[in-house]
């Protein structure tokens, strides 16, 4: 998936990982998060190669839409 589109995730923007959930849960407004700015990960096709990686993170305004931002649907299996 890397390099296709930035992946929009449920987490709200936090400056760093201090206080982040350790159980894989979404990190919302707790700990000073800003849900008007949502997290995106992974980089996209117009980005430099060093940005196109799973650990790349950035934010984008919650109402913003563009052709290099997408999302992945996932479902927990019983």
Secondary structure, DSSP 8 states (H G I E B T S, - for coil): -TTT-EEEEEEEE-SSSTT--SSS----STTT-EEEEEEEES--TTS-TTT-STT-EEEEETT---TTEE--------
